[in-house]
Amino acid sequence: MKLLDYASLEERGIRYSKAHLWRLWTAGKIPRPVKLSASRNVWLESDVDAWIKSHLVEHSSVAA
């Protein structure tokens, strides 16, 4: 199991501010982060990969 921090999300093309990520998470639009400490959140790589894949499928079906 690999954990992704904020910088790792940016490397994968998810370039949202931390505040916007929080808004998306509370709206249920991105995977829930894992809280490592009071000031550190990380995401499971498998959750992020599945979220990206679902958005690619959604995008390709809209484009078709």
Secondary structure as GFF3:
##gff-version 3
##sequence-region A 1 64
A	DSSP	beta_strand	3	4	.	.	.	ID=ss1
A	DSSP	alpha_helix	6	11	.	.	.	ID=ss2
A	DSSP	alpha_helix	18	26	.	.	.	ID=ss3
A	DSSP	beta_strand	34	37	.	.	.	ID=ss4
A	DSSP	beta_strand	40	44	.	.	.	ID=ss5
A	DSSP	alpha_helix	45	63	.	.	.	ID=ss6
###
